[in-house]
Amino acid sequence: MDQDLIFLFVAYLVFINLLAYGMMGADKRRAKRKQRRIPEARLFLAAAAFGALGAWLGMRVWRHKTKHASFVVGIPVLLAVNVLVLVWLFQSMR
C-alpha cells in the first residue's frame, strides 16, 4: 500500500477518535446546561466510523453515558469490531 495512503488513513483515525472524544465531552456539557443534545445515533456513528476508542475514552473521562446499557455494551463492542477490521485490513495489505 502507498505510504501516502497509509498516512491519510492514520490521520483519519486520529481525527475521528478526537472527534468522538470531543463529541462525548460536548454532549456532557450540553446535558449539564440543559441545552440541545447530540443525538445518540450520531455518537454511535462516530464510534462505528473507527472512532470507538475516542468514544470509549470520552465516556470514561467525562463520565458520560455510563449508565446507558446501549453505550456501556455497544461502545466496547464497536471498539472490538474496529480493532478486528483494522487488523484484517493491515494483514491483507501484506
C-alpha positions as a LaTeX table, in Angstrom:
\begin{tabular}{lrrr}
\hline
Residue & $x$ (\AA) & $y$ (\AA) & $z$ (\AA) \\
\hline
Met1 & 0.00 & 0.00 & 0.00 \\
Asp2 & 1.17 & 3.50 & $-0.80$ \\
Gln3 & 2.80 & 5.37 & 2.12 \\
Asp4 & 0.69 & 8.47 & 1.45 \\
Leu5 & $-2.49$ & 6.42 & 1.68 \\
Ile6 & $-1.36$ & 4.88 & 4.97 \\
Phe7 & $-0.56$ & 8.36 & 6.32 \\
Leu8 & $-4.01$ & 9.63 & 5.31 \\
Phe9 & $-5.72$ & 6.64 & 6.91 \\
Val10 & $-3.80$ & 7.08 & 10.18 \\
Ala11 & $-4.61$ & 10.81 & 10.10 \\
Tyr12 & $-8.28$ & 9.89 & 9.64 \\
Leu13 & $-8.12$ & 7.51 & 12.62 \\
Val14 & $-6.64$ & 10.24 & 14.81 \\
Phe15 & $-9.23$ & 12.75 & 13.59 \\
Ile16 & $-12.29$ & 10.52 & 14.06 \\
Asn17 & $-11.18$ & 9.44 & 17.52 \\
Leu18 & $-10.56$ & 13.02 & 18.63 \\
Leu19 & $-13.94$ & 13.94 & 17.17 \\
Ala20 & $-15.74$ & 11.13 & 19.02 \\
Tyr21 & $-13.94$ & 12.04 & 22.26 \\
Gly22 & $-14.89$ & 15.69 & 21.83 \\
Met23 & $-18.49$ & 14.83 & 20.99 \\
Met24 & $-18.81$ & 12.97 & 24.30 \\
Gly25 & $-17.45$ & 15.98 & 26.17 \\
Ala26 & $-19.66$ & 18.41 & 24.27 \\
Asp27 & $-22.76$ & 16.30 & 24.89 \\
Lys28 & $-21.94$ & 16.12 & 28.60 \\
Arg29 & $-21.61$ & 19.94 & 28.76 \\
Arg30 & $-24.86$ & 20.36 & 26.87 \\
Ala31 & $-26.60$ & 17.95 & 29.26 \\
Lys32 & $-25.41$ & 19.91 & 32.29 \\
Arg33 & $-26.56$ & 23.20 & 30.73 \\
Lys34 & $-29.93$ & 21.75 & 29.66 \\
Gln35 & $-29.11$ & 22.55 & 26.04 \\
Arg36 & $-29.90$ & 20.67 & 22.85 \\
Arg37 & $-28.05$ & 17.35 & 22.90 \\
Ile38 & $-26.05$ & 15.45 & 20.33 \\
Pro39 & $-28.24$ & 12.56 & 19.10 \\
Glu40 & $-27.16$ & 9.16 & 20.36 \\
Ala41 & $-27.20$ & 7.86 & 16.79 \\
Arg42 & $-24.56$ & 10.45 & 15.86 \\
Leu43 & $-22.37$ & 9.38 & 18.80 \\
Phe44 & $-22.66$ & 5.75 & 17.70 \\
Leu45 & $-21.97$ & 6.71 & 14.08 \\
Ala46 & $-18.69$ & 8.37 & 15.06 \\
Ala47 & $-17.77$ & 5.26 & 17.06 \\
Ala48 & $-18.68$ & 2.93 & 14.20 \\
Ala49 & $-16.59$ & 5.01 & 11.79 \\
Phe50 & $-13.44$ & 3.81 & 13.62 \\
Gly51 & $-13.86$ & 6.32 & 16.47 \\
Ala52 & $-14.83$ & 3.80 & 19.14 \\
Leu53 & $-11.63$ & 4.27 & 21.13 \\
Gly54 & $-12.21$ & 8.02 & 21.34 \\
Ala55 & $-15.87$ & 7.48 & 22.28 \\
Trp56 & $-14.92$ & 4.96 & 24.98 \\
Leu57 & $-12.25$ & 7.28 & 26.40 \\
Gly58 & $-14.74$ & 10.15 & 26.31 \\
Met59 & $-17.25$ & 8.06 & 28.22 \\
Arg60 & $-14.65$ & 7.36 & 30.91 \\
Val61 & $-13.07$ & 10.82 & 31.15 \\
Trp62 & $-16.33$ & 12.79 & 31.02 \\
Arg63 & $-18.29$ & 10.10 & 32.91 \\
His64 & $-20.93$ & 10.35 & 30.25 \\
Lys65 & $-23.44$ & 7.73 & 29.08 \\
Thr66 & $-22.02$ & 5.28 & 31.63 \\
Lys67 & $-25.49$ & 4.33 & 32.88 \\
His68 & $-26.89$ & 3.63 & 29.42 \\
Ala69 & $-26.62$ & $-0.08$ & 28.68 \\
Ser70 & $-26.55$ & 0.59 & 24.95 \\
Phe71 & $-23.35$ & 2.63 & 25.40 \\
Val72 & $-21.78$ & 0.51 & 28.16 \\
Val73 & $-22.09$ & $-2.56$ & 25.92 \\
Gly74 & $-22.25$ & $-1.01$ & 22.44 \\
Ile75 & $-19.14$ & 1.14 & 22.50 \\
Pro76 & $-16.80$ & $-1.67$ & 23.66 \\
Val77 & $-18.36$ & $-3.97$ & 21.04 \\
Leu78 & $-17.74$ & $-1.34$ & 18.37 \\
Leu79 & $-14.18$ & $-0.93$ & 19.67 \\
Ala80 & $-13.61$ & $-4.67$ & 19.27 \\
Val81 & $-15.08$ & $-4.56$ & 15.76 \\
Asn82 & $-12.91$ & $-1.53$ & 14.91 \\
Val83 & $-9.79$ & $-3.37$ & 16.07 \\
Leu84 & $-10.69$ & $-6.58$ & 14.22 \\
Val85 & $-11.34$ & $-4.71$ & 10.97 \\
Leu86 & $-8.10$ & $-2.74$ & 11.32 \\
Val87 & $-6.12$ & $-5.93$ & 11.97 \\
Trp88 & $-7.75$ & $-7.57$ & 8.96 \\
Leu89 & $-7.02$ & $-4.52$ & 6.76 \\
Phe90 & $-3.38$ & $-4.33$ & 7.73 \\
Gln91 & $-2.86$ & $-8.07$ & 7.38 \\
Ser92 & $-4.47$ & $-8.06$ & 3.94 \\
Met93 & $-2.02$ & $-5.36$ & 2.81 \\
Arg94 & 0.93 & $-7.73$ & 3.18 \\
\hline
\end{tabular}
